[in-house]
Amino acid sequence: MAGLDGNGPVLVHGDFGPQNLLLDLDAGRVTGVLDWEFAHRGDPVEDLAWAEWVVRMHHPGAVDALDDLFLGAGRRPPWSQRHDEMLRRVRQLLAGTERSGSTSPWRERLTTTETWTE
């Protein structure tokens, strides 16, 4: 995977979640994955944790559906690993907005994410 930043065994989407999927609801399958601007080499737990973060933050009523995400991935990484990855990514996004001098919801999102338990 020459030309991609990061280290790791797989291509990581970097913003994986329901907001970046095209779905065929009749067939019950994903037909496309959009928005690859954060793609890099990394660990698959990054995408699993971020998809979980998106669901917990923006679709809390669908948290029970996360079992299907992990079933489809073939594994459920430990909560500590997923939570650490969520926090790392939120901190990264917060730092990016602070560098640009803009105000953003990322500080509040970090506080919320820190309180989550499995």
Residue, then its C-alpha position, 0 to 999 in steps of 0.5 A: m500500500a505505497g503512498l498511504d500514511g500510517n502503519g498497519p496491516v490494512l487499509v483503514h477508511g478513517d471515517f467509516g460509519p452509516q453516514n458513508l455507506l450506500l445501501d440497497l435496502d431491498a437486497g439488504r447489502v452495502t453497494g458502496v463506501l464513500d468519503w475516503e479522504f481519511a484513508h490510511r494504513g492502520d488497524p481494523v479496530e479504527d474503523l470498527a470503533w469509529a462506526e460504533w462512535v458514530v452510532r453512539m453519538h448520533h443514533p443512540g437508539a440503534v446501539d443494540a444494532l452494533d452487535d450486527l456490525f461486530l458479527g459482520a466484522g467477524r470479531r468484537p475487539p475489547w471495549s478498552q481498545r475500542h474506547d481508546e480508539m474512539l477517544r484518540r480519533v475525537r482528540q485528533l479531530l478536536a486538535g484539528t479544529e483548534r489549530s484552525g481557530s474555529t469553535s466546534p462541538w468536538r470538545e463536548r463530544l470528547t467529554t461525552t465519549e469519555t463518559w461512555t461504558e460498554 
